[in-house]
Amino acid sequence: MYTLGTAAVEVRGRAKEHGVDPAVLLTVLAANIDEADAAEEAEIAQIARERTASGESVPLADVARQFGIDLEELMGRDE
């Protein structure tokens, strides 16, 4: 497990290695994370569509509710 301090040292080292400002590297890393999150969400949506299309199913929100999970809050849509 990395600490924030360890991550900062790693980012600084990689930025220096590639000759870029650490802030630029962080921007690139954040964009990569956003892309990965979007890809994961698309994959989950595809699986949900396939399961729904294959027959009778229970809405994901209902299943999540059974386990005490608020999907709106989890997805950051609780505004």
Secondary structure as UniProt FT lines:
FT   HELIX           4..18
FT   HELIX           22..53
FT   HELIX           60..66
FT   TURN            67..68
FT   HELIX           71..74
FT   TURN            75..76
//
